[in-house]
Structures are given as structure tokens and as C-alpha cells.
């Protein structure tokens, strides 16, 4: 397939990003895969969305992480995982067990610009969790759409995701613009898309992807000592 | 509704152009001339399905057919052909084998589960036709997903208010536009699905993000494989053997 900067299906991003929204009992968990265009054509970096997946209903904990692992495996286990930990804090532990330091947590609330971070302790270390507002996420995505710096493959999943964004209701309050999901509808794919867009622009992005590049460095062999070293 | 046997038909229409009436004619034709056949009609509510069956009945009576069973939700002719008005619950319609028409009326308002339950009804009857008739609703409903898809096996028909021959006066359309508003008018009469009235995520942004531009000029020869060299004629080696006296 010939590379086309307009068609993200022809890209192979250096670091694929999986934005993972964790569903509750009545909505689905999602995984949106994307990344930067490998060819920088000048101007704003292009963000491409390659897959928009709805994971099966009724999966929680390690079963859900296993489904996410299948997506990660398709990309050679090199993905950066941006996971929404707003509803289930304990899920971070399962994710870190499976994906290690590639996991970045997001706590989505009413406000926050994604710069406030806490290290949430888990069994084998900690996971960084960023506090970000829902409006901030969606405004960032909207800016990407308006700038033309996000590309999609046209398809049923993409249309479904965009229809969720299109169906959002907006209100202007004292605190500013507020997006709300109409009753009976879902916005999980749209929020995952917004998380992906947010992650690509984050100040700490280079630090996040360092463990992925480190894993590909050739292993340094320890120096060999002989008995002469003791003389 | 004169599609070939086994056809899958999509009809995107304006309101009140007669889609249910045309479906009723097609079903009545199949009942009259295909003895023992079964047709079904599914609508968002069984009351609407019953209304469609009532129209089938009117056509059959005009054609002089004899009804042996005449119910609100079903008809049967003396040749054994039947038509059923299905409820909108997919759990209660399974098990039917349709060999004439499956009509999903107002298909945009039907649930994906109901559509999924209707489709296998003709799995063993390749001559059965499947028609989804609807006005536009949203871009993610089951009708629009198929209409906007690229599956060439569907026959797509459009009868919206901007098409020639549609029985609406300009005055009526303008009146409707004023009373319904632009978005609802487009949905009900022009076949353009709604959405995005309050959200800043407009459909134009999506189209811009998914647009794939191709180069205006074809790629030069340097991008392709080298052209094949022209063939050089050489004498037939078998003739040379004969000339040397080897054979």
C-alpha cells in the first residue's frame, strides 16, 4: 500500500497510541489507536486515527486488559496506553502488570488542563495519573479538527465515533462551555478520540515514550572479570 | 419495487411520497402470483405494520383476490400466500422463512437487532427480496449505515423532494421549511440526516478529516518499474541445426 499522508491506514506510526476508555456496566470499553504521521510535512504534526474499536461488553479487570493486549500485540507491543482510570482506580494495577511503564492514567473530571499529575502506587511501582477536564479534552479535539491536523479513515466505526461527538449537547455556564451527552446515548468513542488527541500534544509525551524506545536499545553486556582482577 | 428476485433494495424518500403504498403493491403482486408465499412487514411499532397490511388488503381486494384469513396483523389468500405485520421486538419474530418480500418500513427508526433478525429470514430462499424504506434520520442508524456504505449488492433508490416528479409544490415545501426549521426540513424532505444542531462538531469537519486527496497528475515513470526492453528477433536454433546437417 502506497503511503498517503491523507490516509492513516497507510501509516505506520513510530509510537502507536492506544486511548482506552473503560466502560461501566451499561456502556462499552473502547480502544482508539492512532499516532503521528511518520512523515512531517511541515506545519502542525498530523495525527492519524487508525482503528476505533469497541471492546466486548461485560469485561472487567484482567479480561478487559487481555482484550487490550490483543490490540497492542497487533502493533508489536510498542503502544503507549492512555487509560481512563476515572471509574475504576484498581484497573491501573492490572494494566501496569500487563503493559509495564507504557501505561499513562487519565482521571477525567469537570476541570483540569492535564498538567496536574499524581503517582498512583500499584503493586510493582506506580502509574502517573493526570487530571484533565472533559471540556478541555473535547476542546482540544475540536481544535485539531478545525486545524485539519487530524486524519481519519472513513468507515462505519469512524462515523459512529463522530456521530457521538456530533450528538453532544453544549451549554454555556459561568464556568465556560460544557459538553454533555444526551440521555440514552454514549460518548465513549468520542472521549477516547479526545484522549488520543490530548496525549499527542502533551508536554510529557517524550518522557512517556522513552520506555518504549529503551526496550529497543541493544542490551549492554556487563564487563567480564577474570581472576586477575583480584590481584 | 420491480427489482429482480433476490434483490436487496434501499429507498431513501421524503415524507409521504408513497413508499408504504408501493411496498403494499409489490407484496400484493407477490401474494397473487406466487402461491404459498410469505411476506413480512416490520415497522417501528406493530400498529404501523398493521397499517401497511391494511394497504395490501386494499390492493388485493381491488385485484379481485379472495381472502381466507383477514386479520389486523395478517392476511391469507386462497392460494396460501400470506403477509404478516411484525412487532418491533426482535425476540418474537425469529423462526419465519420468507420467500417473497421482507419490507423494513421506516428502517432508520428500527433497532439494529431487529434488522439483524430480519435478514436471515431469506437465508434459504434466494428469490426473496429485502427492502429497507426510510426517510433520513441520523448518520448512525441501521438504514444510513447501509445507504452510506459501499456495498454494491444494494439497489439504491432516492425519492426526495429535490428529485423530479415528486408530488410537492414549491409553496408547500417553503411552508414546511419555515415551520420545521432547516435541519428537520432537510431530514424529512431532502434525505439529509440530522445531528450536530448544538454541537460544534459539524459534519463538514468530519468530511474534511476523512478526505483523501490524490495527486492531480499521474506519477512519473521514475516511480514505477523500468519499462520492458523491446524484443530482439533471433534465428530459430532448430533451423540452424537442420542447416548444419545435425538432424
Interface residues (C-beta under 8 A of the other chain):
Chain A: X4 X6 X7 X142 X145 X146 X148 X150 X151 X152 X153 X154 X156 X158 X159 X160 X162 X163 X165 X166 X167 X168 X169 X170 X179
Chain B: X138 X139 X140 X145 X148 X149 X195 X196 X198 X199 X200 X201 X202 X203 X205 X206 X208 X209 X210 X211 X212 X213 X214
